[in-house]
């Protein structure tokens, strides 16, 4: 059984390599973004959130309240900054509320 790497590969590094080799990062990012939205927005917003979808660097959030959509649209740049901080990387460049 040939070994490609040294035997001292940490579990974290092995997981990162597995994710990278199997191109799973985009899927993981999508799940992480949904979790970050839920954590940061709280029940008030989450009760009106019908969908959260990351496409490339744009986050699409569907809301069932036009009043809430208007309120959140005023703070888009702050929401993007908070989500990226929660994610630990600049994943989101644009937020589309619909």
N, C-alpha and C positions, 0 to 999 in steps of 0.2 A: 504494500500500500504506500504509494509515493506521497511525500509531504511537500506541500507547496510553500509553507511558511515555517518559521521557527515554532517550536512547541510552546513558546511563552507568549502566545497571542492572548490578550485579555478577552474576557467574554464580551465586553463592550465593543472592542475593536472587531471581534469576529462578527458580531451582529451588524455593525456598520458596514463591514465588507459584504456580508450576505445581502443586506438591503440594497447596497450599491450594485452588486453583480446581478441581482434579480430585478433591478429597476422598480423597487417597491416604494421609493421615497415619496413620489407624488401621492400615492394612496395614503401613506402615513401622514403626509402634510394635510391632506383633506380632512382626515379624522381629527388631527391636532387642531385645525382651524375651527371645526365645529365645537370641539371641547372648549377652546379658548373663548369663543363667542358666548357659549352657555355660561362659563365661569364669570366673564367680565360683565355681561349685560344683566344678569339677575332675572328673577321671575317676572318682573314687570314687562320686560322686553321679550323674554323667552316665550311667554304666553301668546304673543302675537307673531312670533317667528315661525314661518311655515317651511322654509328651506334655507340652508346655508351651503353654498357650493363654491369651491375654489377652482377657477379655470385659469391656468398659467399663473399670472400674478394679479388677477382680478378676483375679488371676492363678491359674489352675488348673494344678496340676502333678500328673501321674499318675506314681506310683512303683511299681515291681514288688516292693519290699521293705517289709513292714509295720514292721520294726525301724527302717529308715532313716526312714520316714514319721514314726514316733513321735519319733525323735531330732530331726528337722528341725522338728517342730511345737513343740518347746520354744523354738526361737529364731526364730519367725515374724516378730516385729517387727524383729529385727536383719536378717533376710534381706530384708525389704521395704526397709529403710533402705539396705542395701548395693546392692540392685538399682536403686533410685531414684537413688542417687549415681552408679552406673555409667552410667545412662541420661541423667543430667544434668537430670532433671525428675521431679516427683512424679507418676508415671504410675500406680503401683500403690498402692492403699489397703488391699487385703485379699488374703491368700494362702490358697488352699484346696489342701490336700494330699490326694490320693486314690489 
